[in-house]
């Protein structure tokens, strides 16, 4: 195990401390668990940031594009 130092915002610290107390864990144990969960989640979804489908709006600059044909555009099908 490696020792490291992390600076937290006051609100982050208070939330983590309260949660650790509720769960009967040390602050370090709680943070390691949250970090593990975050790392596993990022490996499952390709590692990139998750985006909503709404963030794709306006991405395709094609006046003939019809959103109902999204499979053709995204996957080259159809």
N, C-alpha and C positions, 0 to 999 in steps of 0.2 A: 504494500500500500504506500502511496506517496502523499506527502503532506503538501498542501498548497494553501494560498491565501486568496480569498475572493472578497471584493468590496461590494456590499449590498446597500441598496437604498433603504432608508429607515422603514418604509412601509413593507418592503420585501422581507426584511429581517423580522418584523413583528408578525407578519402572516406565517412565515416559516416556523418561528419559535412557537406560536400558538398551535399550529398544526402538529408539530413534533410533540408538544405536551399532550394534546388530545389523543394522539396515536401511541403515546408511551415510548417514543423513540428519541434518540439524541438528534440534535440539529444536523450533525454530520451524516448520520444514518439516513435521515429523511432526504437530505440533498443528494446523497449517492443514489437513492432509489428513484428520485425524480429525474436525475441525470440519466440513469440506465433506461428508464421508460422513454425519455426523449430520444435517446440514441437508437433504441430499438424501433421507434416509430419512424425515424428519419431513414432507417435502412429499409423498412417495409415499403415506403412510398417513393423509392428511387433517390432519396437523399436531398431532393430539392425542396424549395419552399412550396407549401400547398397554396394553390390559388383557386378562387372560385371561378365558375364558368363565366360569370359576369365580367371578369377581368379580360376575357378574350374579345369582348365587344369592340368592334372597330378595327380588329387586327387584320382582317382581310379587306384589302382595298380593291374591290372588284365590283363595279356597278351591276354586273350580271349575277352576282352571288345571291343565292336564295338560301336563307338559313335552314330551310327544310332539306337542303342538299348537303348538310354538314358532313355526312359520312364520306361523300365523294371528295370533299375538300380536305378533311382530316386524314383519311385513310387511303385515298386514291381508289375507292370502290365506286362501282356504279357506272 
